[in-house]
Amino acid sequence: MTIDYQKISASDRYKLMAQSVVPRPIAWIVTEDEGVLNVAPFSYFTPLSSEPPSLVVSVGHRPDGTPKDTLANIRKHGRCTLCLVSPELLEPMHFSSKALAHDESEAEHFGIEMEKRFEGFPPAVKEAPVAFACTLLQEVDLPGSKTRPLILQIEAQYLAEGCVKDPERLYLDCSGLVARIGPNYALMGEKVAAPEIAE
C-alpha cells in the first residue's frame, strides 16, 4: 500500500505519521506570562542536535488561528522548561491538553504541583523525572502549515536520582517514560541489547 501525501488531507497525514513514527516522547512544556503558568503537552517532539544542544517541538495554533499560549509565551519571553512524563503523571498531563483561557493556569486548574529547578526559567512539574531549561534558538516557518517547529537550545538539565545509573559515565535509564502512539499512550516494553559490531 503506497499513499500519495499530495492526495490526502492534512488530518489524514497526521493520522498516518502519528501512528507510524512511534513511540514519540511527550514534551510537557511550562511557560509563564504575567505570573500565569501554562503547562501543555506536545508529542511532535524529538532531540535535534548535541551541538548546539537542542530539541525541536512543533506547536500548533488554536482553532481560531491564534497562537497557543505555549507559542505566544515562548515568542514573548524566549524560554521555557520542558518536562518528560512518568506514568504517575499521565492523567494530569493528558488533562492539561485542554484549552484554557490565557489567564488560567493548568497547574492550578488540574492540581499539578510545580517546583523551581532552574534560575531564570519557569518552574518544572515537581514529579517529572527529567526536565530541560530551554531558550528559543529558532522558529521555523513551514509554508502552508498551522504548526510552528521551535528549535529550543538546552541550557541545563535536571535528572531525578532514579534515572541516573552511573553518574561518572552519564549512564541513564529513562525507559519508564510515557510516549505517544497515535491517539494512545505507551510505556517502553522489553529492552533489547545492541548487537556487537565487528571491528
C-alpha positions as semicolon CSV with decimal commas, in nm:
position;residue;x (nm);y (nm);z (nm)
1;M;0,000;0,000;0,000
2;T;0,151;0,329;-0,110
3;I;-0,011;0,659;-0,015
4;D;0,050;0,980;-0,206
5;Y;0,064;1,254;0,059
6;Q;-0,028;1,515;-0,201
7;K;-0,366;1,346;-0,249
8;I;-0,480;1,320;0,114
9;S;-0,585;1,577;0,373
10;A;-0,361;1,718;0,644
11;S;-0,566;1,535;0,909
12;D;-0,512;1,203;0,730
13;R;-0,139;1,276;0,703
14;Y;-0,135;1,341;1,077
15;K;-0,307;1,008;1,147
16;L;-0,053;0,820;0,934
17;M;0,253;0,999;1,075
18;A;0,139;0,983;1,438
19;Q;0,081;0,609;1,417
20;S;0,394;0,525;1,216
21;V;0,669;0,726;1,387
22;V;0,648;0,553;1,724
23;P;0,694;0,588;2,006
24;R;0,716;0,966;2,031
25;P;0,821;1,120;2,362
26;I;0,599;1,388;2,512
27;A;0,730;1,737;2,574
28;W;0,531;1,875;2,869
29;I;0,620;2,242;2,833
30;V;0,594;2,501;3,109
31;T;0,587;2,868;3,015
32;E;0,498;3,175;3,218
33;D;0,343;3,511;3,136
34;E;0,244;3,780;3,385
35;G;0,258;3,531;3,671
36;V;0,036;3,271;3,499
37;L;0,188;2,927;3,443
38;N;0,096;2,747;3,124
39;V;0,157;2,370;3,121
40;A;0,087;2,190;2,793
41;P;0,190;1,859;2,629
42;F;0,322;1,816;2,274
43;S;0,411;1,489;2,102
44;Y;0,570;1,620;1,783
45;F;0,898;1,638;1,968
46;T;1,249;1,495;1,944
47;P;1,619;1,566;2,011
48;L;1,777;1,759;1,725
49;S;2,149;1,815;1,786
50;S;2,415;1,793;2,056
51;E;2,599;2,099;1,915
52;P;2,427;2,324;1,984
53;P;2,240;2,110;2,236
54;S;1,888;2,138;2,102
55;L;1,542;1,988;2,080
56;V;1,263;2,051;1,830
57;V;0,894;2,064;1,914
58;S;0,604;2,159;1,689
59;V;0,340;2,382;1,842
60;G;0,007;2,438;1,674
61;H;-0,247;2,719;1,678
62;R;-0,592;2,740;1,832
63;P;-0,892;2,658;1,608
64;D;-0,946;3,033;1,557
65;G;-0,594;3,068;1,418
66;T;-0,440;3,246;1,717
67;P;-0,116;3,107;1,865
68;K;-0,147;2,863;2,153
69;D;-0,026;3,004;2,485
70;T;0,294;2,797;2,470
71;L;0,392;2,951;2,137
72;A;0,289;3,304;2,238
73;N;0,478;3,282;2,569
74;I;0,797;3,141;2,416
75;R;0,790;3,410;2,148
76;K;0,746;3,678;2,415
77;H;0,993;3,553;2,678
78;G;1,225;3,326;2,478
79;R;1,240;3,048;2,735
80;C;1,057;2,750;2,877
81;T;1,100;2,447;3,098
82;L;1,041;2,120;2,917
83;C;0,948;1,815;3,125
84;L;0,921;1,448;3,038
85;V;0,637;1,238;3,174
86;S;0,645;0,942;3,413
87;P;0,345;0,702;3,430
88;E;0,224;0,865;3,753
89;L;0,185;1,194;3,566
90;L;-0,005;1,057;3,267
91;E;-0,350;1,168;3,382
92;P;-0,268;1,530;3,472
93;M;-0,053;1,557;3,157
94;H;-0,342;1,438;2,942
95;F;-0,591;1,671;3,112
96;S;-0,354;1,965;3,068
97;S;-0,404;1,944;2,690
98;K;-0,747;2,102;2,743
99;A;-0,760;2,458;2,614
100;L;-0,794;2,716;2,893
101;A;-0,808;3,094;2,887
102;H;-0,471;3,270;2,872
103;D;-0,509;3,395;3,229
104;E;-0,595;3,049;3,366
105;S;-0,316;2,813;3,473
106;E;-0,327;2,440;3,401
107;A;-0,112;2,389;3,710
108;E;-0,384;2,538;3,931
109;H;-0,680;2,406;3,734
110;F;-0,561;2,044;3,736
111;G;-0,366;2,046;4,063
112;I;-0,024;1,994;3,903
113;E;0,245;2,051;4,165
114;M;0,534;2,265;4,045
115;E;0,889;2,318;4,170
116;K;1,162;2,572;4,084
117;R;1,461;2,388;3,938
118;F;1,636;2,640;3,712
119;E;1,716;3,000;3,794
120;G;1,553;3,239;3,548
121;F;1,321;2,977;3,396
122;P;0,963;2,872;3,468
123;P;0,922;2,603;3,734
124;A;0,916;2,234;3,642
125;V;0,646;1,980;3,714
126;K;0,760;1,862;4,057
127;E;0,740;1,487;3,994
128;A;0,884;1,498;3,641
129;P;1,193;1,273;3,639
130;V;1,361;1,469;3,358
131;A;1,344;1,841;3,280
132;F;1,527;2,080;3,048
133;A;1,573;2,455;3,080
134;C;1,545;2,581;2,722
135;T;1,580;2,906;2,530
136;L;1,433;2,971;2,188
137;L;1,702;2,928;1,926
138;Q;1,492;2,946;1,611
139;E;1,131;2,938;1,494
140;V;1,080;2,759;1,164
141;D;0,826;2,888;0,916
142;L;0,672;2,594;0,730
143;P;0,488;2,725;0,421
144;G;0,118;2,649;0,444
145;S;0,146;2,492;0,790
146;K;-0,059;2,572;1,101
147;T;0,219;2,439;1,323
148;R;0,545;2,610;1,413
149;P;0,851;2,396;1,482
150;L;1,053;2,559;1,758
151;I;1,421;2,477;1,793
152;L;1,498;2,502;2,163
153;Q;1,852;2,521;2,297
154;I;1,914;2,326;2,618
155;E;2,077;2,539;2,885
156;A;2,054;2,292;3,173
157;Q;1,902;1,954;3,255
158;Y;1,751;1,804;3,570
159;L;1,755;1,428;3,634
160;A;1,585;1,252;3,924
161;E;1,811;1,018;4,115
162;G;1,627;0,712;3,986
163;C;1,720;0,798;3,626
164;V;2,095;0,809;3,689
165;K;2,252;0,462;3,693
166;D;2,618;0,560;3,658
167;P;2,694;0,931;3,721
168;E;3,059;0,907;3,610
169;R;2,977;0,765;3,267
170;L;2,647;0,958;3,244
171;Y;2,460;0,630;3,203
172;L;2,087;0,689;3,239
173;D;1,776;0,475;3,238
174;C;1,476;0,680;3,126
175;S;1,293;0,382;2,976
176;G;0,990;0,422;3,203
177;L;0,873;0,747;3,046
178;V;0,537;0,788;2,874
179;A;0,528;0,805;2,493
180;R;0,256;0,871;2,239
181;I;0,137;0,620;1,978
182;G;-0,141;0,755;1,760
183;P;-0,430;0,860;1,987
184;N;-0,299;0,646;2,275
185;Y;-0,008;0,640;2,517
186;A;0,252;0,370;2,572
187;L;0,535;0,268;2,801
188;M;0,861;0,122;2,682
189;G;0,848;-0,255;2,668
190;E;1,134;-0,502;2,686
191;K;1,479;-0,356;2,623
192;V;1,696;-0,530;2,364
193;A;2,074;-0,513;2,382
194;A;2,253;-0,370;2,081
195;P;2,444;-0,635;1,879
196;E;2,823;-0,612;1,879
197;I;2,970;-0,461;1,562
198;A;3,282;-0,640;1,439
199;E;3,598;-0,427;1,426
